[in-house]
Amino acid sequence: MTYLTLGSLFDGIGVFPLAASHYGITPAWASEVEKAPISITKRHFPNMLHLGDITKIDGGEIPPVHIITFGSPCQNLSNIGNREGLAGSQSSLFYHAIRIIEEMRCATNGTYPVIAVWENVMGAFSSNNRLDFKAVLESFTKTDIPMPASGVWAKCWNGPREGC
């Protein structure tokens, strides 16, 4: 039997690992810097490895996992934030997650991770004149992504309101 494993970057209180564990996915490690959220995650997952500061992690040196999840800081992307976008000091940490994914893929000859999940705020679709979401897509795909002719990204479900 194959067991799926998960690594959680910007782990917070371990919501991704908790949800995954309910579906038989084993949380292997997490990266978080805040003490209170780490204590909560350690209580739920005492055997999970805690890696600390994302800026100091080498994706080629940590245990490879099938799934990497991350909800990178949103302060600069949020509609109620300062709207600096991915260039902002907090939201630019997104690129460290991409670096870790690339390092792991390189170290495993492209085998791991199989899936990467990024969760963020609705403002990510519009920050930097909608170019930040384009940068996110291009970071994941390593290809140029054209802006939609309409100038807006396709509608997505984001709760009771429709659209992005």
C-alpha positions, -999 to 999 in steps of 0.1 A, spaced: 0 0 0 13 35 -9 10 61 18 9 98 8 30 122 27 26 160 32 48 189 40 33 222 51 51 255 46 38 286 65 21 259 86 2 282 111 -18 259 134 -15 229 110 -48 232 92 -35 215 60 -19 186 79 -50 182 100 -73 180 70 -49 157 52 -47 133 81 -85 128 80 -79 113 45 -51 90 54 -23 114 43 7 115 67 20 149 77 58 145 76 71 180 83 61 217 87 77 251 85 65 278 109 82 305 129 55 315 154 58 296 188 20 295 196 10 279 163 39 254 165 28 243 200 -7 236 186 7 216 157 30 196 179 1 187 201 -18 173 171 12 157 154 39 149 180 60 130 154 60 157 127 93 173 120 94 211 125 118 229 101 115 265 113 122 295 91 113 289 55 142 311 43 167 286 58 153 254 44 169 236 15 143 216 -3 169 191 -14 179 182 21 145 177 38 125 145 35 107 144 2 69 144 3 41 137 -22 23 170 -14 35 204 -4 9 228 9 14 265 17 -6 296 25 21 321 21 17 355 39 -10 375 24 -5 410 40 8 425 8 -18 409 -15 -49 414 6 -76 439 -5 -73 455 30 -35 453 31 -9 477 17 -12 462 -18 25 459 -24 18 425 -39 44 398 -43 71 425 -41 61 431 -4 83 419 24 58 393 36 41 381 5 74 378 -14 81 347 9 59 329 -17 90 325 -38 108 306 -10 81 280 -12 86 277 -50 124 275 -44 119 246 -19 96 228 -44 122 232 -71 150 220 -49 131 189 -39 122 181 -75 158 185 -85 170 163 -56 145 135 -65 149 136 -102 115 152 -106 96 127 -85 86 148 -55 65 166 -48 37 153 -70 12 180 -59 17 216 -46 -12 235 -32 -11 273 -27 -39 289 -7 -42 327 -4 -65 357 -4 -89 370 -30 -67 401 -35 -40 379 -51 -61 379 -83 -59 417 -85 -27 429 -69 -1 446 -91 -27 452 -118 -35 414 -118 1 406 -127 9 390 -93 -14 361 -101 2 357 -135 36 355 -117 22 328 -94 10 307 -123 43 312 -141 62 302 -110 43 269 -108 44 262 -145 78 276 -156 62 290 -187 47 323 -199 11 326 -191 -8 352 -212 -32 376 -195 -68 368 -204 -80 391 -233 -107 404 -209 -80 416 -185 -94 395 -156 -88 360 -145 -116 334 -150 -142 333 -124 -136 311 -95 -157 301 -65 -147 320 -34 -176 315 -10 -210 330 -13 -200 357 -38 -191 347 -73 -161 359 -92 -126 371 -84 
